[in-house]
């Protein structure tokens, strides 16, 4: 189970929220012992883009051999 305040990677696109697979967010709430999560996605300057509730299949933990990549935010 992913813990609160852990960084996670989105595994599916959420175009209605302006989010793409690969975006990095922070778990702010764990639902039903890890069946779902509320995740906050922010810009690098700290502005919140979206707070979404997703299933456990829609996010995964960050792996130690990964590097972040930057993309410009496009309004949803």
N, C-alpha and C positions, 0 to 999 in steps of 0.2 A: 504494500500500500504506500502511496505517496503521502508524505507528511505535509501539514500546513507550513507555509512559507518556503516550500521547496520550489525551485525553478523547474518548469516543464516545457516541453516542446509540443506544439499543436500538430496533430497528425492528419487533420482534415481541413479543407478550406471552409471558412465561414464567411462567404461573400456578403451576406446581409449585415455583418459586423465589421467588414473591411479587413478580415483576418485571413491569412494564408497558412497552409501547412508549412511548418518550419518556424513559425513565429514563436518567440519565447515569452512565457508568462510566469506569474507567481501564484501558487495555490493560496487562496485566502480562506477557504472552507472545504472540509472533507465531508462528503455526504454518504450515509449508509455504509460506513466502514470501507470506503474506497470504491463504491460503485459509481460515484460521480464526484465532481469537484467544481467549485466556483474558482475561476482563475481571472486574475487581473492582468491585462496586457497594457504596456506603457511604451511611450516613445523613449528614446535614449536620454531626452532632457527631463523625463519624469512626469510627463502629462499622460493621464489615463486615456487610453484609446477605447477600451471596452472591458467590462466585467461580465463574464459569461459563465453559465453553468453547463458543463459538458459531461459526457459519460467517460468512464475509465478508458474506453477504446479511442477516445478523441485526443488524449494527451499521453505523453510518456515522459519518464525522467530524462534529464540531460545525461549524456554519456561523457566519460572523462576524455575521450579522444575527439571531441567535437569542437569546432570553432564557430563563433557567432558570425553572421553575415548581415549586412545592412541593406534595407530596401526603403524607398520613399513611400510614405503612407499615402494611399489614395482614398479619398472620402467614400464611404459606403453609400 
